[in-house]
Amino acid sequence: MRSSAIIAVIVLFSVLSASTIANPVELGYGTHQVSETIPMNDDAAFVIHMEAGDSLEVDLREVNGKHVDFYLTNLTAYVAYRASLSGVIEFDYLYYLAQGTRKDAVEAGYHYTLFFDNTLVVMIDNSPWTDGGASPSGSVSIEGSIIVHKNVWTAQNIIITVLVISVIIAFMVGVWLPRK
């Protein structure tokens, strides 16, 4: 329910925009193959709802060697960026995570682990609106993968693992003790 409302807000800002920005794609856990053609002055965004300990593995490249900007940001910053492009608000900076961002590049590859629950956005920008970014020269073709790994070491899984190991140890002690 929460994710639908967030996507609805993003779609609203996209509709208000004068450009033909595509709607963001929501990704879940697992491996997602990416094959997108992004027109000039446009972007592609992948929204990922993640929990603490989850990790994100991104391997994307522009297949024709054209330079684009690869950003890793959160949903709030992305919505503010989209709203500023449409003129709804004035926000002259895209806040992003340095670890997952590659400006004026042909590829981006990284592994990022979350320390707290957050909704991240992997954005490929083919527009001239960000400082220090690539200057678009036409459509770009992006290929690669985005892999979202679920954290298996939750408190519940740790407790279950400790209990199973304790039962095994107790069983082994019970088997070996009567012999001696």
N, C-alpha and C positions, 0 to 999 in steps of 0.2 A: 504494500500500500504506500509506504513511504517513498519507495523508488519511483512509483508511477507519478506521484505528485511532483517529485524533483524533475523527472523527465518532462512533465507537462509544463513546468516553469521554463525549462530550457527551450522547449518547442515554441512557447509563447514569445520568448525573446528572439528566437530565430525568425518567426513570422513577422515580428516588428522590424526586423532588419531589412535594409534595402538590398542586401546581397542575396544570393541563392544558397546560403549556407545549409548544408545537409544536417539532418537531425542526428544527434549523438546516438551511438549504438551502445546498448547496455550489455555488459559481459558478466558471466558468472564464473564459477570455478571450472578449471579445466584448460585445455589447449584450444586456442582460437586462431585459425589461419586468417591472415589479413591480405586482401587483394583489393585495393581501392584506387580509383582514378580521381584526383582532386583537381578541379578547375582552378585557374588563376584567381586570386583574391577570395579563396575559400579555405575551409579547414575540414578535417575529419576528427571526430572526437569519440573516444571509447570510455564509457563510464563504468567503473568497477567498484562495487560495494565490498569493502574488506574489513576483517576483524583483526584485533591485535594478534600478532604472530604470523599472519598470512603473508605470503610473499608474491611478488610480481616479477615475471621474467619477460623482458621485451627484446625482440630481435626484429627490427624493421629496416628497410632500405628502399631508396628510390632506384628503380631498375634502370633508368636511362642516364643516371649520373647527374641529374639536376639537383641543385641544392634547395632544401626546405628546412623548416624548423620543427624539431621534435621536442615537445614539452611534456613534463609530468607535473601536474598541478592537482589541486583538489576541486571538488565540485563548486564550492562557493566562489573561488577565484575564477573558475571558468565561466560561471553564470555572470559575474561582474564584468568580465572581459567581453562576453557576447552582448551584454546590455550596453556597454560603452560604445561598441561598434554600431549599434542600432540607434544611438543617440538618446536612449532612455535615461542613462546616467552618465556623468563624466568620471571616468576612471582611467587614468592615463598610464597604467602599468599593469602587466600581467604578472601576478605572483606565481612563482613556480618553484619546484624542488630542483636544486642544482644537480643532484645526483642523477636524475633521469632526463635532464634537458640537454639537447644538442642543437645549438643554433647554427644556421648556415652550413648544414652537413648533408651528406648523402645517406647516412645510416645512423642508427642508434641501437645500442645493445647494452642492457644493464639488468641487474638483479636487485630488487628493492624489497626490504622487509619492513612491515608496519609495526610500530610499537603500541599503537592505540587504534581503536575503530575509526575508520574514515572512509570517505568515498573519493577515490582518485579518478583523475581523467588523464588518459594518454591522448595527447592532441598532436596532430600533424598539421602544421600551418603553412599554407602556400599563399601568404599575403604579405604585403609590405608594412603592416601596421605595428609590428613589434620592433623595439629598438635593438639594433645589432643583429637582426635576423636576415634571412636570405631575401634577395630581390627576385620575385617570381618572374619567370619568362614564358609561362604557359602552363598547361596541365602537367601534372606529375602522376606517376604510377608508383604506388607503394605496395610492397609485398613483404611478407614475413609472418611472425607469430607473436601472440601475446598469451602467456601462460600464467594463470592465477592458481597458486598453490594454497590449499587450506592448511592451517596450522593444526597438526595432529596432537601437539603437546599442550592440550588444554588442561585445566585443573582436573576436570572429570576423568580424562584419559590417564593422567598421571596417577590419580588415586586408584583407578582400576588396575593399572600396571603394577603398582606397589602391592595391591591385594593379591593379584595372581602370583607374583613372585613370592610373597609371604606364604601363601598356601603351598606352593611348590617346596619351599624351604621346610615348612612344617611337616609336610609329607615325607620328605627325604630324611629329616631328623627322626621322625617316627619309625621309618623303616630301618634305619641304621642303629638306633639306640637299643632296641631289644636284643640285638646280636651280641652286644658287648656286655 
